[in-house]
Amino acid sequence: MPITIIAIGVVLLLVLMIVFKVNGFIALVFVSAIVGVAEGMTPLEVVASIQKGIGSTLGGLAMILGFGAMLGRLVSDTGAAQRVATTLIAAFGKKHLQWALVLTGLIVGLAMFYEVGFVLLLPLVFTIVAAAQMPLLYVGVPMVAALSVTHCFLPPHPGPTAIATIFNANLGTTLLYGMIITIPTVIIAGPIFSRFLKSFERKPPEGLFNPTIFKEEEMPGFWISIFAAIIPVILMAISAVCELTMPKENAVRQFFEFVGNPAVALFIAIVVAVFTLGLRNGRKMDEVMDICGDSIGAIAMIVFIIAGGGAFKQVLVDSGVGNYIADMMKGSSLSPLLMCWTVAAMLRVALGSATVAAITTAGIVTPIIAVTHTDPALMVLAVGSGSVIASHVNDPGFWLFKGYFNLSVVDTLKTWTVLETLISFLGLAGVLILNVIIH
């Protein structure tokens, strides 16, 4: 019966969001309440559980999401991202242009949300395509693949970070495993896959091919731009290595555990970016602070949707559904990692939003960790892989890709949808291989 109630709740969530176009946060909170009451909780218990879920989820994420948005906007609005892109492209040359854009997508993608990185870098891609006389998809898809992979696999992005918080997974370990999976995934889904898209080539859309580009003197230096963007990743990676190689009482490990905490690492990066990308580059403090302030509005709804997913998760835990699922899993032979991926994939196809699919899946499968003792970091990556599969017309990213690459709906399904599905299966394969190696 509890599983049936969850299934009905998920269907209700899909109907509200797909058919009635209800806002994701409102739908998640409403369904959480319905499921809680149906599972036998009193209305007051449901309210308390929802509040607890929202509070506990945002308690660990609010600073990470806020600081991440600020850093991304600073990298974007100061010209640092453009400096990284143009320098790498000049260094690699026309022959290896795809690899330059893969690196650009990875570096820029680590510091900002997928949509922000996409909109920021595509005008540069258009300029490169026109100057180098090369096909648009051949040049652009490797960069898009890199942005998509960092978005679903690597903290401090909202999806992986939120799932890691729910699963109580170490973010440094998640980042380390994620990077191992990211490299082969990006190579296959980017430079290799793009070579099969020659029949879908189009010219850049006229309305978008007139970007405002920073002048040379307006941009910060190349190494400063890269350093500011990847400080959080460097600190988190060092922290993860220290945790794996040093005893807990070691002073060096304790120091890097502190500075490698995602919130602390992002704050350090913001402080560095304010001075190196902002003040040192001729901007006034109030102008730099305006950039930071404006960045928060862009993530407000993402924060609330994540909070709604946390509420749904907490209701499932407090109503006893978690224990019921745990008892069921004791006798199950299905791989927990495969189960996570499958649930996330089904929700992704139905909902469209990778973030909502991932957070909802996390709430449903959390009890599996305690029963099966599966590595939480690998669970995070399994859910992240499933949450990007088969993007289609209910995903805003689908229309973003269609518009910027000037494709028809059918051609977008044959290119973008296949690309996201390829990333999903490659991610799953990487997770399963890592699981065998680690265990």
Secondary structure as UniProt FT lines:
FT   HELIX           2..14
FT   HELIX           15..19
FT   HELIX           24..38
FT   TURN            39..40
FT   HELIX           43..77
FT   TURN            78..79
FT   HELIX           80..92
FT   HELIX           94..96
FT   HELIX           97..109
FT   TURN            110..111
FT   HELIX           114..132
FT   HELIX           136..153
FT   TURN            155..156
FT   HELIX           158..167
FT   HELIX           171..187
FT   HELIX           188..192
FT   HELIX           193..196
FT   HELIX           198..200
FT   HELIX           206..208
FT   HELIX           216..218
FT   HELIX           222..245
FT   TURN            248..249
FT   HELIX           251..259
FT   HELIX           262..273
FT   HELIX           274..278
FT   HELIX           279..281
FT   HELIX           285..318
FT   TURN            319..320
FT   HELIX           321..330
FT   HELIX           336..351
FT   HELIX           354..372
FT   HELIX           376..386
FT   TURN            387..390
FT   TURN            393..394
FT   HELIX           396..404
FT   TURN            405..406
FT   HELIX           409..412
FT   HELIX           413..417
FT   HELIX           418..438
//
